[in-house]
Amino acid sequence: MPQFPNIIKSKLPKAGTSIFAVMSALANKHNAINLAQGFPDFACDPELVKLVNDAMKKGHNQYAPMPGHIPLREAIAEKTSELYSAYYNPDTEITIMPGGTLAINATIMALVHEGDEVIVIEPCYDSYVPSIIMAGGIPVYASMKMPGYQIDWSELKKLVNHHTRMIILNTPNNPTGQVISSNDMQKLQKLVEGTDIIILSDEVYEHIIFDGYEHQSVSRFPKLAERSVIISSFGKTFHTTGWKIGYCLAPANLMVEIRKAYQFMVFSVHTPTQYAITEYIKNKDTYLQLGAFYQQKRDYFANLMEGSQFKLLPCSGSYFQCAVYDKISNENDKEFANRVTIEAGVASIPISAFYHKGVDNKVLRFCFAKKEETLEKAAEKLSNL
């Protein structure tokens, strides 16, 4: 087809196809085991599927209210209060959205203005920076310190100035599997005290946390909560990433602005699923036992990898395991990840993709949200490298 005259000025001139799509496509092309993209290869609870089906049969097939099905918002308010001792008004402070990524985008579009600076902590999920740029904001980068991927608060403090509009957190962290401690939160609280800085806290893996740690939601800290937007995900919690349903929590003065932007993006979320989840989360074990479920998978994968030349880094949350491969190859991580996919038949994500300058520490990220037989086959192949 003839192309329209080249008068298009890209809003994202440096952006290419997401690394998740690239590595999944490579895995499909070479019939490799996909430990790259973060999704389970096992089924969700049949009871949840039945509840969605029942909702459809009962006729709940039209638009839900823009902020979401009110009984679901009420259930989220109750859950958040029980877990974190923080009350959010279901009417004005909770919005159901189609997945965490869109919720992040809606928040940034609503609250970040032309020329505002937004601090992102690298390595970071790849949707943050494009959303900042499309909103007219300026991303400012703080790097976690190796080898443990710890936040350097003294370095981050140096980045804060009168242009700083927002700081983005992610705990448990994708891609590193690290969690933010109570001490970290107290440092953050001190850092933003007396400023107009908003915290965007990506907590989509809030229930996938290990080794006796407690999830330190910003909602636990009242002085942070009053300036914070929290993003969470039912897709991650209930093994239904393809359903694209999550939610946003924020004080009413922030939420009113977020809803203004959100309503023109999607307007509402799949209605039968909202009805189903409302019923499903009445059983608190569906989320309270999730950490133990995934810790078993993390440990199983780690035991399988003991015979390999990979060095597994600490993983305290999420369903991602990072591994250093410097004993195997001197290749950069993108080249090595491609070769392992093609030749060994296991796809991963190179961690340099989560840095704006492509910092390469010879680390790959593997998703262990898989069946045991999948992890066994993958670890066998990786151990032969």
Secondary structure by P-SEA (a helix, b strand, c coil): ccccccccccccccccccaaaaaaaaaaaacccccccccccccccaaaaaaaaaaaaacccccccccccaaaaaaaaaaaaaaccccccccccccccccaaaaaaaaaaacccccbbbbbccccccaaaaaaaaacbbbbbbbbcccccccaaaaaaaaccccccbbbbbcccccccccccaaaaaaaaaaaccccbbbbcccccccccccccccccccccaaaaaabbbbbbccccccccccccccccccaaaaaaaaaaaaacccccccaaaaaaaaaacccccccaaaaaaaaaaaaaaaaaccccccccccccccbbbbbccccccccaaaaaaaaaacccbbbbccccccccccccbbbbbbccccaaaaaaaaaaaaac
